[in-house]
Amino acid sequence: MDRRTTLVATAEFLAWWAALAGLWLILVSAVDTLELAVGAGAAAVAALAAVAARRAVTAG
């Protein structure tokens, strides 16, 4: 991977993460430290899956 590809993948991951973390915060009833940690982790896993799925589809 070259530098541009890495930057695009990182930006895509961060965009997915922000959208999914925001959705998590909208859907939870109580926002405390544990909820924020679980939401951030779940959003990161889902964002990684989304980026990997897109790369798998467009790879060839």
Order of alpha helices (4+ residues) and beta strands (2+ residues): alpha-alpha
